Amino acid sequence: MGLEQKLGNMGVITTTLETAINWGRTNAMWPMLFGLACCAMEMISTVMPNNDMSRFGMELMRASPRQSDLMIVAGRVSRKMAPVLRRLYDQMPEPKWVIAMGDCASCGGVFNNYAIVQGVDEVVPVDVYVAGCPPRPEALMHGILTLHEKVKREKIKDWA
């Protein structure tokens, strides 16, 4: 019994260029780890077999900004670390996305003082915020899926 008999006459599959490119971008994101505090432990645990980020094509956390297109900022960012964060973001190739993981990365958390940046959106543009102190690995997975939905809605005219 051939494949044609099992599937029937399916015809031609059509799609748009936007859909094909956005599908490729969502299924091949390479995250760069930027763990600064306790949120980093939860970020690392999302790669473990219990959560298995490799289902989404993210089995390798990159340490180099030139090989990654997703920056996950996990933890509090000090004023001294902010220029380093910006430099790493600038070294990432286009297109690039940022997830702020945890309350400290999102809004400074309980550290309301002069030494901590009150949200990494002061330094780099953030696409998705993941709430929690520290957020569970499931929350980070939800943030990644939210980012995937955002990328799937991108249009060619917005790429320039």
C-alpha positions as MATLAB code, in Angstrom:
seq = 'MGLEQKLGNMGVITTTLETAINWGRTNAMWPMLFGLACCAMEMISTVMPNNDMSRFGMELMRASPRQSDLMIVAGRVSRKMAPVLRRLYDQMPEPKWVIAMGDCASCGGVFNNYAIVQGVDEVVPVDVYVAGCPPRPEALMHGILTLHEKVKREKIKDWA';
ca = [
       0.000    0.000    0.000;
       1.566    3.269   -1.104;
       1.620    6.593    0.636;
      -0.864    8.040   -1.843;
      -3.451    5.432   -0.927;
      -3.117    6.136    2.798;
      -3.223    9.926    2.548;
      -5.408   10.365   -0.484;
      -4.980   13.167   -2.976;
      -3.788   16.033   -0.776;
      -2.854   18.338   -3.611;
      -0.424   21.188   -3.164;
       0.457   22.698    0.190;
       0.646   26.489    0.074;
       1.726   29.051    2.604;
       3.111   32.568    2.731;
       6.749   33.520    2.979;
       6.070   35.261    6.305;
       4.557   32.113    7.793;
       7.431   29.907    6.659;
      10.135   32.263    7.959;
       8.368   32.898   11.268;
       7.858   29.140   11.721;
      11.586   28.633   11.212;
      12.446   31.415   13.650;
      10.229   30.051   16.401;
      11.440   26.479   16.052;
      15.138   27.340   16.018;
      15.637   30.008   18.684;
      18.992   29.771   20.417;
      18.820   31.339   23.870;
      21.787   33.061   25.468;
      21.971   32.499   29.164;
      22.420   35.629   31.218;
      21.766   34.366   34.737;
      22.619   36.854   37.443;
      20.845   35.628   40.577;
      18.450   33.002   41.927;
      16.319   33.108   38.755;
      19.258   31.548   36.925;
      18.704   28.252   38.768;
      15.124   28.134   37.555;
      16.232   29.040   34.032;
      18.777   26.229   34.061;
      16.167   23.774   35.310;
      13.974   24.432   32.259;
      16.565   22.582   30.174;
      16.438   19.532   32.450;
      14.382   16.466   31.416;
      11.401   17.394   33.620;
      10.687   20.484   31.511;
      12.699   19.729   28.354;
      13.103   22.937   26.365;
      14.421   20.843   23.476;
      10.773   20.279   22.482;
      10.909   23.822   21.155;
      14.321   23.567   19.466;
      16.162   25.198   22.378;
      18.302   22.389   23.728;
      21.490   24.436   23.719;
      21.946   27.526   25.853;
      24.583   29.611   24.145;
      27.255   31.484   26.062;
      28.195   33.583   23.044;
      25.984   36.465   21.886;
      27.041   35.933   18.270;
      25.377   32.511   18.205;
      22.108   33.387   19.904;
      18.958   35.286   19.062;
      17.123   35.176   22.404;
      18.498   36.751   25.564;
      16.944   35.555   28.811;
      17.876   38.031   31.553;
      17.359   36.101   34.780;
      17.858   38.082   37.970;
      18.760   41.542   39.147;
      20.954   43.769   37.012;
      23.286   46.137   38.808;
      24.288   49.519   37.408;
      27.803   48.122   36.849;
      26.441   45.162   34.870;
      24.101   47.240   32.678;
      26.769   48.307   30.120;
      27.878   44.670   29.789;
      24.279   43.606   29.207;
      23.895   46.264   26.513;
      27.165   45.273   24.823;
      26.099   41.625   24.676;
      22.711   42.638   23.273;
      24.392   44.757   20.588;
      26.603   41.804   19.583;
      23.604   39.542   18.953;
      22.590   39.163   15.279;
      19.220   40.350   14.014;
      16.473   39.330   14.650;
      16.876   39.245   18.415;
      14.489   39.029   21.324;
      14.703   39.543   25.096;
      12.843   37.862   27.947;
      13.011   39.510   31.383;
      12.750   36.635   33.844;
      11.721   37.366   37.408;
      10.641   40.410   39.351;
      14.190   41.757   39.685;
      14.738   41.790   35.921;
      11.255   43.154   35.274;
      11.054   45.969   37.820;
      13.949   45.737   40.281;
      12.069   43.465   42.680;
      12.620   44.173   46.362;
      15.845   46.018   45.560;
      14.606   49.601   45.336;
      17.982   51.339   45.581;
      20.520   53.201   43.488;
      22.681   50.132   42.708;
      20.043   47.996   40.938;
      18.477   48.803   37.561;
      14.713   49.107   38.050;
      13.874   46.895   35.100;
      16.122   45.798   32.235;
      13.895   47.695   29.818;
      16.004   50.708   30.809;
      18.956   49.002   29.092;
      17.536   46.732   26.350;
      14.084   46.430   24.754;
      12.108   43.614   26.382;
       9.649   41.468   24.430;
       8.212   39.264   27.193;
       8.129   39.643   30.980;
       7.977   36.533   33.161;
       6.686   37.302   36.656;
       7.675   35.547   39.864;
      10.345   35.555   42.537;
      11.843   33.322   41.262;
       9.467   32.160   38.548;
       8.998   28.441   38.133;
      10.366   26.731   35.014;
       6.790   26.376   33.794;
       6.427   30.170   33.883;
       9.536   30.568   31.733;
       8.178   27.980   29.301;
       4.949   30.006   29.121;
       6.995   33.136   28.447;
       8.846   31.378   25.643;
       5.575   30.188   24.103;
       4.221   33.747   24.393;
       7.300   34.976   22.535;
       6.727   32.299   19.881;
       3.197   33.598   19.330;
       4.536   37.143   19.035;
       7.144   36.071   16.465;
       4.544   34.142   14.451;
       2.520   37.377   14.070;
       5.454   39.414   12.686;
       5.049   40.910    9.220;
       7.693   41.370    6.510;
       7.243   45.157    6.565;
       8.255   45.184   10.268;
      11.552   43.342    9.658;
      13.461   46.327    8.289;
];
